[in-house]
Amino acid sequence: MTKSPEDIAAAAGAGTLAIDAHAGPARNIVLVHGAFADGSGWRGVYDDLSARGYSVAIVQNPLTSFDDDVAATRRVLNRQDGPVVLVGHSYGGSVITETGTDPKVVALVYVAAFAPEIGQSTLDQYSEIPPPPNFVPEEQPDGFAYLKADRFRDGFAADTDEADAAFLRDAQVPIAMAALAAPVTVAAWQSKPSWYVVATEDGAIAPDLLRSTARRIGAETTEVPGSHVVFLTQPKAVADVIDAAARGAAQAADGGDSAVTPAASE
């Protein structure tokens, strides 16, 4: 089912929301970034969810191999004190597909992300619909890749201003191409409820591929106007979907009772 950000926001209710730690299982959020970036881009989402009462942790993937990124995510999951909503952006979707079978994980959120089948890699996903023309990784002699500088903004962050796009371009974290070619061995979305954010102006993963991925994994889907870094430019819309996933997981566990209660009005 595809929902708009307005639908998600309305379902969450008006005003600031706070978590009742005793009412449901999903009060911990773990955010996993993708390639060519680090976890700092999640700051807006982090601030929003923290204000709603969630405990939020951010994985810093080394991007040196798929196994290293999986290990980094598991390391953060192991630190959580209860059930978790696990969120992945882009290549981070492959990472949460592998790590989301952890018993602590009660819901998955894919943000403009890949969600491979068992035995598929991140790069295999492009066999259905190739990347848009301005998304151009350039592999270096050591096997790591950067995005082509003169196409970075159009391919990765078209809805940021020039200064922010330049900073993101020059602060790129290169990824080992071998990480993108590594197949997943499990597919957590097969057993965990999933939510999906489609970035309608994505220049790195074609929006039609995002939509088909969301349908294939049976995710609750929300379309958000934004580039590939929609979590950075539309943090509230993305936080609303994560909040909806936490509520949905709690309702399933509690037989329909919400895990979230309105905060007292000031």
C-alpha positions, -999 to +999 in steps of 0.1 A: +000+000+000+014+034-010+008+063+014+016+100+012+036+118+039+004+135+048-013+102+054+016+091+076+016+123+096-022+122+101-020+086+113+007+096+138-017+122+152-013+159+158+013+174+181+045+160+197+045+123+206+063+105+233+070+068+237+055+048+266+084+025+273+062+000+290+034-002+263+051-018+233+083-033+220+096-007+195+113+022+212+149+018+198+158+030+163+190+021+145+199+041+114+223+026+088+237+049+061+247+039+025+276+043+002+296+075-004+284+090+029+286+086+067+261+086+095+261+124+100+235+128+073+209+113+096+211+143+120+177+157+111+160+123+115+179+117+147+168+150+162+131+144+152+129+109+165+147+118+197+122+146+203+094+120+200+110+100+228+128+073+208+163+060+216+182+065+184+216+050+174+235+055+142+258+030+126+291+042+110+297+017+082+334+015+073+324+007+037+355-015+034+336-047+028+300-060+031+311-082+060+326-052+078+294-032+074+273-061+086+296-064+116+294-027+124+256-029+123+255-059+145+278-042+169+252-014+173+223-038+175+240-056+203+241-024+224+203-019+222+184-026+254+152-039+237+134-043+204+146-023+174+133-007+143+162-011+118+165+016+091+187+015+060+194+040+032+205+029-003+233+003+001+223+003+038+192-015+027+214-045+017+230-043+051+197-043+070+185-072+048+214-092+061+213-081+097+176-076+102+170-113+112+185-104+146+158-113+172+158-077+185+146-063+152+108-060+150+105-039+119+125-027+089+125+006+071+140+010+037+148+046+026+154+048-011+171+015-006+181-018-020+165-050-007+181-080-023+168-115-026+189-142-010+220-147-032+217-113-048+240-083-043+234-046-043+247-043-078+224-071-090+194-049-082+204-026-111+198-055-136+161-047-134+164-009-141+199+006-146+209+037-125+200+071-139+226+087-161+241+111-136+249+084-111+285+076-121+308+057-096+345+059-105+365+029-093+400+037-082+430+015-086+426+001-051+391-011-058+373+017-039+349+041-057+339+077-055+310+094-074+321+114-104+325+150-091+308+169-119+277+148-117+275+144-080+248+169-072+224+157-100+230+121-093+230+121-055+217+153-039+198+174-064+175+190-039+203+203-017+217+238-022+250+243-040+270+247-008+256+215+008+260+195-024+296+207-026+303+196+010+287+162+005+307+158-027+340+167-011+333+147+021+325+115+002+334+082+019+346+058-008+332+023-008+349-009-018+332-021-050+335-056-036+310-046-009+284-037-036+291-071-053+287-092-022+255-113-021+232-114+010+228-148+027+195-140+043+166-117+035+151-102+067+122-087+049+109-122+043+101-125+080+100-090+094+073-063+086+087-037+063+081+000+054+096+018+024+103+054+014+103+061-023+123+092-032+104+104-062+133+125-077+160+099-069+190+103-092+209+073-080+182+046-080+154+050-105+122+057-087+105+030-107+131+005-093+124+018-058+086+012-063+091-023-077+114-031-048+088-020-023+061-041-040+084-071-042+091-071-005+055-063+004+063-031+022+040-003+034+051+024+010+053+062+013+063+084-016+083+115-006+094+143-030+132+143-028+165+132-041+185+102-032+194+119+001+157+123+010+165+115+047+187+146+047+164+170+029+130+157+041+139+144+077+104+149+091+087+129+063+113+101+068+109+102+106+071+099+102+076+066+083+100+053+110+075+063+137+047+045+118+069+014+116+075+015+153+038+019+159+029-009+135+053-033+151+040-024+185+004-029+174+012-063+160+028-073+192+001-058+215-028-070+195-037-036+182-027-013+211-004+015+202+031+017+217+030+055+215+010+079+236+005+117+231+028+139+251+011+162+276+003+196+261+024+224+273 
